[in-house]
Amino acid sequence: MLEEHEKIAMIAQNIHNAYEDNYSDKKIRSQFEALFDRFLAPVDPEATMEPYDVIIVLGRQNPKEFEQMLKEMKERSLIPGD
């Protein structure tokens, strides 16, 4: 279980870094934010948490949605593919 939690945390960190690295590019930022709105808003509807933390919660509570978010991020080249 700990190994899976560590994997989710590493992925969350990679997503967070990619988002921060591309923040100045409005097109890429808007793609991230659209996915965050779709996948992370249901987990944190009040938007009180940092994206990194919400991604971890999503990965632990709803692995299928987490995997779908990763898939879409990879398809859009927002994060590296496998």
C-alpha positions as CSV (number, residue, x, y, z in Angstrom):
1,M,0.0,0.0,0.0
2,L,2.8,2.4,0.9
3,E,4.4,1.8,-2.5
4,E,1.2,2.8,-4.3
5,H,0.9,5.9,-2.1
6,E,4.5,6.9,-3.0
7,K,3.8,6.3,-6.7
8,I,0.7,8.6,-6.5
9,A,2.8,11.3,-4.7
10,M,5.5,11.1,-7.3
11,I,3.0,11.5,-10.1
12,A,1.3,14.3,-8.3
13,Q,4.7,16.1,-8.0
14,N,5.4,15.6,-11.7
15,I,2.0,17.0,-12.6
16,H,2.4,20.0,-10.3
17,N,5.9,20.7,-11.7
18,A,4.7,20.5,-15.3
19,Y,1.8,22.9,-14.4
20,E,4.2,25.3,-12.7
21,D,6.8,25.1,-15.5
22,N,4.2,25.9,-18.2
23,Y,2.1,28.4,-16.2
24,S,3.2,31.4,-18.4
25,D,1.9,29.6,-21.5
26,K,-1.8,30.5,-21.4
27,K,-2.8,27.7,-23.8
28,I,-1.1,25.0,-21.8
29,R,-2.2,26.5,-18.5
30,S,-5.8,26.5,-19.7
31,Q,-5.6,22.8,-20.7
32,F,-4.3,21.9,-17.2
33,E,-7.0,24.0,-15.6
34,A,-9.7,22.4,-17.6
35,L,-8.6,19.0,-16.5
36,F,-8.2,20.2,-12.9
37,D,-11.7,21.5,-13.0
38,R,-13.1,18.3,-14.3
39,F,-11.1,15.8,-12.2
40,L,-10.1,17.7,-9.1
41,A,-13.1,20.0,-8.4
42,P,-15.3,17.1,-7.4
43,V,-12.7,16.1,-4.8
44,D,-12.1,19.7,-3.5
45,P,-15.3,21.7,-4.5
46,E,-14.3,24.7,-2.3
47,A,-10.8,24.8,-3.9
48,T,-9.1,25.0,-0.6
49,M,-6.3,22.6,-1.3
50,E,-3.2,22.9,-3.5
51,P,-3.5,20.9,-6.8
52,Y,-0.7,18.6,-5.6
53,D,-2.7,17.6,-2.5
54,V,-5.9,17.1,-4.4
55,I,-4.2,14.9,-7.0
56,I,-3.0,12.7,-4.2
57,V,-6.6,12.5,-2.7
58,L,-8.0,11.7,-6.2
59,G,-5.4,8.9,-6.7
60,R,-6.2,7.3,-3.4
61,Q,-10.0,7.7,-3.4
62,N,-10.8,7.2,-7.1
63,P,-8.0,5.4,-9.0
64,K,-10.0,5.1,-12.2
65,E,-10.6,8.9,-12.4
66,F,-6.9,9.4,-11.6
67,E,-5.8,7.1,-14.4
68,Q,-8.2,8.8,-16.8
69,M,-6.8,12.2,-15.9
70,L,-3.2,10.9,-16.5
71,K,-4.2,9.4,-19.8
72,E,-5.7,12.7,-21.0
73,M,-2.7,14.7,-19.8
74,K,-0.4,12.4,-21.7
75,E,-2.6,12.5,-24.8
76,R,-2.3,16.3,-24.7
77,S,1.4,16.1,-24.0
78,L,1.0,18.0,-20.8
79,I,3.1,15.3,-19.0
80,P,5.5,12.8,-20.5
81,G,4.0,9.4,-21.6
82,D,5.3,6.1,-20.4
